[in-house]
Amino acid sequence: MTELFGIGTKYEIACSRQQRLAVVLLKDGRRELYAFEAGGNADEPSAVIHLDEEEARRVAAVLLGTYFQD
Amino acid sequence: MTELFGIGTKYEIACSRQQRLAVVLLKDGRRELYAFEAGGNADEPSAVIHLDEEEARRVAAVLLGTYFQD
């Protein structure tokens, strides 16, 4: 966990396939997800996903298997 | 939600920045996260993130703001 002063908090998560994932919780509630590939540039994510609070909740629910819709 | 017979379940989530996110829950517990860019090829994700169950739980907890570590 890294405190980004004035901005938010960054969490880094190593994934099994040697990818790296960073999640930044911004102070205003938005989330940013950065995906880094193994062997790729550590400063250049292969994707950046921007989520607001509602979207983050939905993604989290799907990941946990607790999301249901009609 | 789309049933992928024999494979798992796919959830599509539209994001505010006109990105599209697809989460696939595989029957063996693994999750795949696909990020698609606005205006990009709908069949070619800009990133694919592979998560096992434990990693998915960790990412979900961070997104929800309920993840704490030392």
Backbone of each chain as nested JSON, in Angstrom:
{
  "chains": [
    {"id": "A", "residues": [
      {"number": 1, "name": "MET", "atoms": {"N": [0.848, -1.192, 0.0], "CA": [0.0, 0.0, 0.0], "C": [0.883, 1.242, 0.0]}},
      {"number": 2, "name": "THR", "atoms": {"N": [0.587, 2.161, -0.874], "CA": [1.361, 3.392, -0.952], "C": [0.405, 4.564, -0.844]}},
      {"number": 3, "name": "GLU", "atoms": {"N": [0.711, 5.472, 0.076], "CA": [-0.087, 6.677, 0.198], "C": [0.364, 7.658, -0.879]}},
      {"number": 4, "name": "LEU", "atoms": {"N": [-0.577, 8.084, -1.727], "CA": [-0.264, 9.105, -2.723], "C": [-0.819, 10.413, -2.17]}},
      {"number": 5, "name": "PHE", "atoms": {"N": [0.041, 11.217, -1.563], "CA": [-0.457, 12.337, -0.772], "C": [-1.316, 13.294, -1.587]}},
      {"number": 6, "name": "GLY", "atoms": {"N": [-2.495, 13.56, -1.062], "CA": [-3.425, 14.47, -1.721], "C": [-4.231, 13.809, -2.821]}},
      {"number": 7, "name": "ILE", "atoms": {"N": [-3.852, 12.587, -3.213], "CA": [-4.516, 11.931, -4.337], "C": [-5.326, 10.731, -3.867]}},
      {"number": 8, "name": "GLY", "atoms": {"N": [-4.678, 9.844, -3.127], "CA": [-5.392, 8.652, -2.681], "C": [-4.428, 7.587, -2.211]}},
      {"number": 9, "name": "THR", "atoms": {"N": [-4.806, 6.349, -2.412], "CA": [-4.027, 5.222, -1.915], "C": [-3.846, 4.214, -3.037]}},
      {"number": 10, "name": "LYS", "atoms": {"N": [-2.64, 3.704, -3.165], "CA": [-2.367, 2.73, -4.218], "C": [-2.105, 1.358, -3.622]}},
      {"number": 11, "name": "TYR", "atoms": {"N": [-2.753, 0.334, -4.171], "CA": [-2.54, -1.05, -3.764], "C": [-1.978, -1.808, -4.952]}},
      {"number": 12, "name": "GLU", "atoms": {"N": [-0.939, -2.566, -4.72], "CA": [-0.383, -3.375, -5.808], "C": [-0.677, -4.839, -5.548]}},
      {"number": 13, "name": "ILE", "atoms": {"N": [-1.118, -5.526, -6.572], "CA": [-1.502, -6.918, -6.436], "C": [-0.799, -7.724, -7.52]}},
      {"number": 14, "name": "ALA", "atoms": {"N": [0.008, -8.673, -7.111], "CA": [0.674, -9.545, -8.078], "C": [-0.294, -10.636, -8.474]}},
      {"number": 15, "name": "CYS", "atoms": {"N": [-0.336, -10.944, -9.753], "CA": [-1.262, -11.975, -10.225], "C": [-0.481, -13.202, -10.638]}},
      {"number": 16, "name": "SER", "atoms": {"N": [-1.193, -14.316, -10.677], "CA": [-0.547, -15.602, -10.922], "C": [0.187, -15.652, -12.256]}},
      {"number": 17, "name": "ARG", "atoms": {"N": [-0.372, -15.016, -13.267], "CA": [0.23, -15.102, -14.585], "C": [1.347, -14.085, -14.766]}},
      {"number": 18, "name": "GLN", "atoms": {"N": [1.963, -13.716, -13.644], "CA": [3.065, -12.762, -13.652], "C": [2.668, -11.392, -14.159]}},
      {"number": 19, "name": "GLN", "atoms": {"N": [1.373, -11.144, -14.122], "CA": [0.944, -9.78, -14.381], "C": [0.996, -9.022, -13.072]}},
      {"number": 20, "name": "ARG", "atoms": {"N": [0.956, -7.719, -13.166], "CA": [0.866, -6.916, -11.974], "C": [-0.339, -6.005, -12.134]}},
      {"number": 21, "name": "LEU", "atoms": {"N": [-1.038, -5.82, -11.026], "CA": [-2.24, -5.021, -11.041], "C": [-2.072, -3.956, -9.967]}},
      {"number": 22, "name": "ALA", "atoms": {"N": [-2.398, -2.721, -10.3], "CA": [-2.387, -1.684, -9.276], "C": [-3.769, -1.056, -9.229]}},
      {"number": 23, "name": "VAL", "atoms": {"N": [-4.287, -0.914, -8.032], "CA": [-5.587, -0.272, -7.862], "C": [-5.346, 1.014, -7.084]}},
      {"number": 24, "name": "VAL", "atoms": {"N": [-5.798, 2.132, -7.618], "CA": [-5.665, 3.393, -6.911], "C": [-7.051, 3.835, -6.453]}},
      {"number": 25, "name": "LEU", "atoms": {"N": [-7.194, 4.045, -5.153], "CA": [-8.443, 4.598, -4.612], "C": [-8.248, 6.106, -4.508]}},
      {"number": 26, "name": "LEU", "atoms": {"N": [-8.95, 6.851, -5.315], "CA": [-8.832, 8.305, -5.272], "C": [-9.698, 8.853, -4.145]}},
      {"number": 27, "name": "LYS", "atoms": {"N": [-9.3, 10.018, -3.643], "CA": [-9.998, 10.579, -2.492], "C": [-11.457, 10.905, -2.795]}},
      {"number": 28, "name": "ASP", "atoms": {"N": [-11.772, 11.127, -4.087], "CA": [-13.16, 11.47, -4.432], "C": [-14.018, 10.233, -4.699]}},
      {"number": 29, "name": "GLY", "atoms": {"N": [-13.464, 9.03, -4.431], "CA": [-14.268, 7.835, -4.57], "C": [-14.017, 7.07, -5.844]}},
      {"number": 30, "name": "ARG", "atoms": {"N": [-13.405, 7.713, -6.838], "CA": [-13.119, 6.987, -8.068], "C": [-11.982, 5.987, -7.86]}},
      {"number": 31, "name": "ARG", "atoms": {"N": [-11.971, 4.969, -8.72], "CA": [-10.917, 3.96, -8.687], "C": [-10.234, 3.902, -10.034]}},
      {"number": 32, "name": "GLU", "atoms": {"N": [-8.96, 3.654, -10.014], "CA": [-8.23, 3.411, -11.249], "C": [-7.52, 2.075, -11.141]}},
      {"number": 33, "name": "LEU", "atoms": {"N": [-7.713, 1.267, -12.165], "CA": [-7.095, -0.057, -12.215], "C": [-6.02, -0.039, -13.303]}},
      {"number": 34, "name": "TYR", "atoms": {"N": [-4.798, -0.354, -12.947], "CA": [-3.71, -0.414, -13.923], "C": [-3.264, -1.848, -14.083]}},
      {"number": 35, "name": "ALA", "atoms": {"N": [-3.179, -2.294, -15.318], "CA": [-2.669, -3.644, -15.589], "C": [-1.296, -3.528, -16.231]}},
      {"number": 36, "name": "PHE", "atoms": {"N": [-0.335, -4.276, -15.696], "CA": [1.017, -4.297, -16.249], "C": [1.342, -5.718, -16.675]}},
      {"number": 37, "name": "GLU", "atoms": {"N": [1.935, -5.865, -17.831], "CA": [2.288, -7.2, -18.31], "C": [3.663, -7.603, -17.79]}},
      {"number": 38, "name": "ALA", "atoms": {"N": [3.846, -8.911, -17.635], "CA": [5.158, -9.44, -17.262], "C": [6.154, -9.083, -18.355]}},
      {"number": 39, "name": "GLY", "atoms": {"N": [7.282, -8.588, -17.953], "CA": [8.311, -8.244, -18.932], "C": [8.059, -6.929, -19.636]}},
      {"number": 40, "name": "GLY", "atoms": {"N": [6.911, -6.324, -19.334], "CA": [6.603, -5.04, -19.947], "C": [7.232, -3.901, -19.167]}},
      {"number": 41, "name": "ASN", "atoms": {"N": [7.034, -2.701, -19.652], "CA": [7.543, -1.511, -18.992], "C": [6.768, -1.29, -17.694]}},
      {"number": 42, "name": "ALA", "atoms": {"N": [7.485, -1.189, -16.588], "CA": [6.841, -1.04, -15.278], "C": [6.109, 0.293, -15.153]}},
      {"number": 43, "name": "ASP", "atoms": {"N": [6.436, 1.245, -16.025], "CA": [5.783, 2.548, -15.966], "C": [4.665, 2.678, -16.986]}},
      {"number": 44, "name": "GLU", "atoms": {"N": [4.521, 1.654, -17.833], "CA": [3.524, 1.766, -18.896], "C": [2.513, 0.635, -18.823]}},
      {"number": 45, "name": "PRO", "atoms": {"N": [1.372, 0.918, -18.207], "CA": [0.361, -0.126, -18.092], "C": [-0.194, -0.491, -19.463]}},
      {"number": 46, "name": "SER", "atoms": {"N": [-0.585, -1.753, -19.605], "CA": [-1.209, -2.181, -20.86], "C": [-2.655, -1.714, -20.912]}},
      {"number": 47, "name": "ALA", "atoms": {"N": [-3.218, -1.413, -19.756], "CA": [-4.574, -0.883, -19.726], "C": [-4.796, -0.098, -18.444]}},
      {"number": 48, "name": "VAL", "atoms": {"N": [-5.58, 0.944, -18.547], "CA": [-6.016, 1.695, -17.378], "C": [-7.532, 1.706, -17.412]}},
      {"number": 49, "name": "ILE", "atoms": {"N": [-8.139, 1.257, -16.324], "CA": [-9.597, 1.187, -16.259], "C": [-10.074, 2.192, -15.222]}},
      {"number": 50, "name": "HIS", "atoms": {"N": [-10.966, 3.081, -15.644], "CA": [-11.475, 4.106, -14.731], "C": [-12.853, 3.699, -14.256]}},
      {"number": 51, "name": "LEU", "atoms": {"N": [-13.055, 3.671, -12.949], "CA": [-14.346, 3.283, -12.391], "C": [-14.819, 4.329, -11.399]}},
      {"number": 52, "name": "ASP", "atoms": {"N": [-16.107, 4.656, -11.445], "CA": [-16.629, 5.475, -10.352], "C": [-17.064, 4.517, -9.233]}},
      {"number": 53, "name": "GLU", "atoms": {"N": [-17.577, 5.074, -8.15], "CA": [-17.861, 4.216, -6.991], "C": [-18.855, 3.116, -7.32]}},
      {"number": 54, "name": "GLU", "atoms": {"N": [-19.913, 3.482, -8.027], "CA": [-20.952, 2.51, -8.361], "C": [-20.399, 1.391, -9.252]}},
      {"number": 55, "name": "GLU", "atoms": {"N": [-19.597, 1.778, -10.239], "CA": [-19.009, 0.779, -11.134], "C": [-18.05, -0.135, -10.385]}},
      {"number": 56, "name": "ALA", "atoms": {"N": [-17.283, 0.458, -9.468], "CA": [-16.327, -0.335, -8.683], "C": [-17.075, -1.362, -7.846]}},
      {"number": 57, "name": "ARG", "atoms": {"N": [-18.199, -0.944, -7.281], "CA": [-19.0, -1.863, -6.469], "C": [-19.523, -3.005, -7.325]}},
      {"number": 58, "name": "ARG", "atoms": {"N": [-19.946, -2.658, -8.548], "CA": [-20.49, -3.683, -9.432], "C": [-19.396, -4.684, -9.837]}},
      {"number": 59, "name": "VAL", "atoms": {"N": [-18.226, -4.159, -10.206], "CA": [-17.125, -5.048, -10.591], "C": [-16.752, -5.949, -9.421]}},
      {"number": 60, "name": "ALA", "atoms": {"N": [-16.683, -5.358, -8.218], "CA": [-16.316, -6.14, -7.033], "C": [-17.341, -7.242, -6.786]}},
      {"number": 61, "name": "ALA", "atoms": {"N": [-18.619, -6.918, -6.939], "CA": [-19.669, -7.911, -6.711], "C": [-19.569, -9.049, -7.719]}},
      {"number": 62, "name": "VAL", "atoms": {"N": [-19.266, -8.709, -8.958], "CA": [-19.115, -9.759, -9.971], "C": [-17.915, -10.634, -9.629]}},
      {"number": 63, "name": "LEU", "atoms": {"N": [-16.805, -10.005, -9.251], "CA": [-15.605, -10.777, -8.911], "C": [-15.873, -11.715, -7.742]}},
      {"number": 64, "name": "LEU", "atoms": {"N": [-16.667, -11.262, -6.793], "CA": [-16.972, -12.074, -5.615], "C": [-18.066, -13.089, -5.885]}},
      {"number": 65, "name": "GLY", "atoms": {"N": [-18.72, -12.963, -7.033], "CA": [-19.809, -13.882, -7.346], "C": [-21.092, -13.546, -6.617]}},
      {"number": 66, "name": "THR", "atoms": {"N": [-21.237, -12.29, -6.22], "CA": [-22.443, -11.889, -5.491], "C": [-23.274, -10.881, -6.274]}},
      {"number": 67, "name": "TYR", "atoms": {"N": [-23.046, -10.838, -7.587], "CA": [-23.796, -9.9, -8.401], "C": [-24.871, -10.642, -9.175]}},
      {"number": 68, "name": "PHE", "atoms": {"N": [-26.068, -10.154, -9.073], "CA": [-27.178, -10.786, -9.769], "C": [-27.955, -9.729, -10.519]}},
      {"number": 69, "name": "GLN", "atoms": {"N": [-28.385, -10.074, -11.693], "CA": [-29.212, -9.145, -12.453], "C": [-30.25, -9.951, -13.199]}},
      {"number": 70, "name": "ASP", "atoms": {"N": [-31.254, -9.245, -13.725], "CA": [-32.342, -9.957, -14.411], "C": [-31.851, -10.621, -15.689]}}
    ]},
    {"id": "B", "residues": [
      {"number": 1, "name": "MET", "atoms": {"N": [-25.653, -10.396, -18.652], "CA": [-25.044, -11.657, -18.27], "C": [-25.19, -12.665, -19.397]}},
      {"number": 2, "name": "THR", "atoms": {"N": [-24.134, -13.335, -19.734], "CA": [-24.17, -14.332, -20.789], "C": [-23.623, -15.638, -20.259]}},
      {"number": 3, "name": "GLU", "atoms": {"N": [-24.392, -16.686, -20.444], "CA": [-23.927, -18.018, -20.048], "C": [-23.003, -18.547, -21.141]}},
      {"number": 4, "name": "LEU", "atoms": {"N": [-21.771, -18.866, -20.757], "CA": [-20.856, -19.496, -21.714], "C": [-20.863, -20.982, -21.384]}},
      {"number": 5, "name": "PHE", "atoms": {"N": [-21.618, -21.737, -22.124], "CA": [-21.887, -23.121, -21.719], "C": [-20.61, -23.94, -21.566]}},
      {"number": 6, "name": "GLY", "atoms": {"N": [-20.484, -24.562, -20.429], "CA": [-19.327, -25.386, -20.14], "C": [-18.118, -24.602, -19.668]}},
      {"number": 7, "name": "ILE", "atoms": {"N": [-18.178, -23.288, -19.796], "CA": [-17.006, -22.469, -19.453], "C": [-17.272, -21.644, -18.203]}},
      {"number": 8, "name": "GLY", "atoms": {"N": [-18.38, -20.879, -18.232], "CA": [-18.675, -20.035, -17.093], "C": [-19.706, -18.983, -17.439]}},
      {"number": 9, "name": "THR", "atoms": {"N": [-19.592, -17.83, -16.815], "CA": [-20.571, -16.77, -16.985], "C": [-19.851, -15.465, -17.278]}},
      {"number": 10, "name": "LYS", "atoms": {"N": [-20.37, -14.723, -18.23], "CA": [-19.751, -13.446, -18.593], "C": [-20.643, -12.284, -18.19]}},
      {"number": 11, "name": "TYR", "atoms": {"N": [-20.062, -11.296, -17.534], "CA": [-20.764, -10.076, -17.167], "C": [-20.115, -8.924, -17.9]}},
      {"number": 12, "name": "GLU", "atoms": {"N": [-20.93, -8.069, -18.496], "CA": [-20.366, -6.906, -19.173], "C": [-20.73, -5.663, -18.385]}},
      {"number": 13, "name": "ILE", "atoms": {"N": [-19.758, -4.797, -18.192], "CA": [-19.972, -3.598, -17.401], "C": [-19.474, -2.397, -18.203]}},
      {"number": 14, "name": "ALA", "atoms": {"N": [-20.379, -1.47, -18.476], "CA": [-19.983, -0.257, -19.185], "C": [-19.393, 0.71, -18.173]}},
      {"number": 15, "name": "CYS", "atoms": {"N": [-18.316, 1.361, -18.536], "CA": [-17.67, 2.285, -17.613], "C": [-17.884, 3.71, -18.094]}},
      {"number": 16, "name": "SER", "atoms": {"N": [-17.738, 4.631, -17.161], "CA": [-18.048, 6.032, -17.428], "C": [-17.226, 6.594, -18.583]}},
      {"number": 17, "name": "ARG", "atoms": {"N": [-15.977, 6.183, -18.675], "CA": [-15.105, 6.772, -19.687], "C": [-15.251, 6.08, -21.032]}},
      {"number": 18, "name": "GLN", "atoms": {"N": [-16.422, 5.505, -21.241], "CA": [-16.743, 4.82, -22.487], "C": [-15.873, 3.604, -22.738]}},
      {"number": 19, "name": "GLN", "atoms": {"N": [-15.269, 3.116, -21.675], "CA": [-14.612, 1.831, -21.792], "C": [-15.658, 0.761, -21.562]}},
      {"number": 20, "name": "ARG", "atoms": {"N": [-15.313, -0.443, -21.919], "CA": [-16.167, -1.559, -21.616], "C": [-15.335, -2.6, -20.897]}},
      {"number": 21, "name": "LEU", "atoms": {"N": [-15.943, -3.208, -19.918], "CA": [-15.251, -4.171, -19.092], "C": [-16.072, -5.447, -19.131]}},
      {"number": 22, "name": "ALA", "atoms": {"N": [-15.425, -6.576, -19.326], "CA": [-16.127, -7.853, -19.239], "C": [-15.425, -8.694, -18.194]}},
      {"number": 23, "name": "VAL", "atoms": {"N": [-16.23, -9.277, -17.316], "CA": [-15.688, -10.176, -16.307], "C": [-16.243, -11.558, -16.587]}},
      {"number": 24, "name": "VAL", "atoms": {"N": [-15.365, -12.529, -16.732], "CA": [-15.803, -13.901, -16.94], "C": [-15.5, -14.703, -15.688]}},
      {"number": 25, "name": "LEU", "atoms": {"N": [-16.536, -15.308, -15.123], "CA": [-16.358, -16.221, -13.993], "C": [-16.268, -17.628, -14.562]}},
      {"number": 26, "name": "LEU", "atoms": {"N": [-15.108, -18.226, -14.466], "CA": [-14.94, -19.585, -14.97], "C": [-15.451, -20.577, -13.941]}},
      {"number": 27, "name": "LYS", "atoms": {"N": [-15.837, -21.733, -14.424], "CA": [-16.433, -22.735, -13.532], "C": [-15.453, -23.233, -12.477]}},
      {"number": 28, "name": "ASP", "atoms": {"N": [-14.151, -23.109, -12.748], "CA": [-13.165, -23.593, -11.778], "C": [-12.762, -22.518, -10.767]}},
      {"number": 29, "name": "GLY", "atoms": {"N": [-13.447, -21.365, -10.808], "CA": [-13.183, -20.347, -9.8], "C": [-12.318, -19.202, -10.295]}},
      {"number": 30, "name": "ARG", "atoms": {"N": [-11.629, -19.411, -11.401], "CA": [-10.802, -18.323, -11.915], "C": [-11.667, -17.231, -12.535]}},
      {"number": 31, "name": "ARG", "atoms": {"N": [-11.112, -16.027, -12.581], "CA": [-11.799, -14.894, -13.198], "C": [-10.927, -14.311, -14.287]}},
      {"number": 32, "name": "GLU", "atoms": {"N": [-11.567, -13.861, -15.344], "CA": [-10.851, -13.143, -16.381], "C": [-11.51, -11.79, -16.566]}},
      {"number": 33, "name": "LEU", "atoms": {"N": [-10.675, -10.757, -16.571], "CA": [-11.15, -9.391, -16.733], "C": [-10.674, -8.891, -18.089]}},
      {"number": 34, "name": "TYR", "atoms": {"N": [-11.592, -8.487, -18.936], "CA": [-11.226, -7.948, -20.243], "C": [-11.563, -6.469, -20.284]}},
      {"number": 35, "name": "ALA", "atoms": {"N": [-10.597, -5.664, -20.705], "CA": [-10.833, -4.231, -20.871], "C": [-10.861, -3.901, -22.355]}},
      {"number": 36, "name": "PHE", "atoms": {"N": [-11.894, -3.182, -22.775], "CA": [-12.011, -2.755, -24.164], "C": [-12.036, -1.237, -24.208]}},
      {"number": 37, "name": "GLU", "atoms": {"N": [-11.324, -0.667, -25.13], "CA": [-11.3, 0.794, -25.229], "C": [-12.422, 1.29, -26.124]}},
      {"number": 38, "name": "ALA", "atoms": {"N": [-12.874, 2.509, -25.854], "CA": [-13.874, 3.132, -26.71], "C": [-13.282, 3.286, -28.113]}},
      {"number": 39, "name": "GLY", "atoms": {"N": [-14.061, 2.915, -29.102], "CA": [-13.588, 3.057, -30.473], "C": [-12.63, 1.963, -30.895]}},
      {"number": 40, "name": "GLY", "atoms": {"N": [-12.28, 1.118, -29.946], "CA": [-11.37, 0.024, -30.281], "C": [-12.13, -1.147, -30.864]}},
      {"number": 41, "name": "ASN", "atoms": {"N": [-11.409, -2.168, -31.211], "CA": [-11.998, -3.385, -31.74], "C": [-12.752, -4.103, -30.623]}},
      {"number": 42, "name": "ALA", "atoms": {"N": [-14.025, -4.397, -30.868], "CA": [-14.851, -5.021, -29.835], "C": [-14.402, -6.447, -29.529]}},
      {"number": 43, "name": "ASP", "atoms": {"N": [-13.612, -7.017, -30.43], "CA": [-13.142, -8.385, -30.212], "C": [-11.722, -8.426, -29.673]}},
      {"number": 44, "name": "GLU", "atoms": {"N": [-11.104, -7.26, -29.576], "CA": [-9.717, -7.24, -29.14], "C": [-9.533, -6.384, -27.897]}},
      {"number": 45, "name": "PRO", "atoms": {"N": [-9.504, -7.039, -26.75], "CA": [-9.342, -6.275, -25.509], "C": [-7.965, -5.634, -25.442]}},
      {"number": 46, "name": "SER", "atoms": {"N": [-7.892, -4.471, -24.803], "CA": [-6.598, -3.816, -24.612], "C": [-5.83, -4.51, -23.499]}},
      {"number": 47, "name": "ALA", "atoms": {"N": [-6.535, -5.217, -22.641], "CA": [-5.858, -5.975, -21.599], "C": [-6.729, -7.123, -21.133]}},
      {"number": 48, "name": "VAL", "atoms": {"N": [-6.101, -8.212, -20.792], "CA": [-6.788, -9.338, -20.181], "C": [-6.079, -9.605, -18.859]}},
      {"number": 49, "name": "ILE", "atoms": {"N": [-6.836, -9.626, -17.791], "CA": [-6.257, -9.852, -16.469], "C": [-6.774, -11.179, -15.939]}},
      {"number": 50, "name": "HIS", "atoms": {"N": [-5.857, -12.055, -15.592], "CA": [-6.222, -13.382, -15.086], "C": [-6.1, -13.387, -13.576]}},
      {"number": 51, "name": "LEU", "atoms": {"N": [-7.152, -13.776, -12.888], "CA": [-7.143, -13.808, -11.427], "C": [-7.615, -15.171, -10.933]}},
      {"number": 52, "name": "ASP", "atoms": {"N": [-6.926, -15.699, -9.926], "CA": [-7.495, -16.878, -9.291], "C": [-8.459, -16.381, -8.204]}},
      {"number": 53, "name": "GLU", "atoms": {"N": [-9.083, -17.31, -7.476], "CA": [-10.131, -16.901, -6.54], "C": [-9.603, -15.949, -5.467]}},
      {"number": 54, "name": "GLU", "atoms": {"N": [-8.438, -16.275, -4.933], "CA": [-7.863, -15.465, -3.87], "C": [-7.534, -14.058, -4.378]}},
      {"number": 55, "name": "GLU", "atoms": {"N": [-6.96, -13.977, -5.567], "CA": [-6.615, -12.68, -6.145], "C": [-7.872, -11.866, -6.43]}},
      {"number": 56, "name": "ALA", "atoms": {"N": [-8.905, -12.552, -6.916], "CA": [-10.161, -11.864, -7.215], "C": [-10.766, -11.275, -5.942]}},
      {"number": 57, "name": "ARG", "atoms": {"N": [-10.676, -12.036, -4.863], "CA": [-11.195, -11.548, -3.582], "C": [-10.413, -10.324, -3.115]}},
      {"number": 58, "name": "ARG", "atoms": {"N": [-9.09, -10.376, -3.321], "CA": [-8.264, -9.252, -2.896], "C": [-8.568, -7.994, -3.714]}},
      {"number": 59, "name": "VAL", "atoms": {"N": [-8.681, -8.173, -5.028], "CA": [-8.998, -7.024, -5.885], "C": [-10.359, -6.449, -5.505]}},
      {"number": 60, "name": "ALA", "atoms": {"N": [-11.337, -7.337, -5.271], "CA": [-12.686, -6.888, -4.909], "C": [-12.646, -6.103, -3.595]}},
      {"number": 61, "name": "ALA", "atoms": {"N": [-11.88, -6.609, -2.623], "CA": [-11.799, -5.941, -1.326], "C": [-11.176, -4.559, -1.472]}},
      {"number": 62, "name": "VAL", "atoms": {"N": [-10.154, -4.461, -2.328], "CA": [-9.523, -3.153, -2.536], "C": [-10.519, -2.203, -3.194]}},
      {"number": 63, "name": "LEU", "atoms": {"N": [-11.23, -2.7, -4.217], "CA": [-12.214, -1.86, -4.907], "C": [-13.287, -1.372, -3.952]}},
      {"number": 64, "name": "LEU", "atoms": {"N": [-13.677, -2.216, -3.012], "CA": [-14.724, -1.858, -2.063], "C": [-14.182, -1.017, -0.916]}},
      {"number": 65, "name": "GLY", "atoms": {"N": [-12.855, -0.926, -0.82], "CA": [-12.268, -0.164, 0.281], "C": [-12.277, -0.925, 1.593]}},
      {"number": 66, "name": "THR", "atoms": {"N": [-12.336, -2.254, 1.508], "CA": [-12.366, -3.064, 2.727], "C": [-11.118, -3.928, 2.858]}},
      {"number": 67, "name": "TYR", "atoms": {"N": [-10.066, -3.539, 2.121], "CA": [-8.84, -4.325, 2.185], "C": [-7.822, -3.592, 3.044]}},
      {"number": 68, "name": "PHE", "atoms": {"N": [-7.277, -4.301, 4.008], "CA": [-6.285, -3.699, 4.893], "C": [-5.082, -4.598, 4.984]}},
      {"number": 69, "name": "GLN", "atoms": {"N": [-3.934, -4.029, 4.982], "CA": [-2.722, -4.817, 5.162], "C": [-1.755, -4.022, 6.023]}},
      {"number": 70, "name": "ASP", "atoms": {"N": [-0.704, -4.671, 6.485], "CA": [0.254, -4.016, 7.384], "C": [1.012, -2.914, 6.64]}}
    ]}
  ]
}
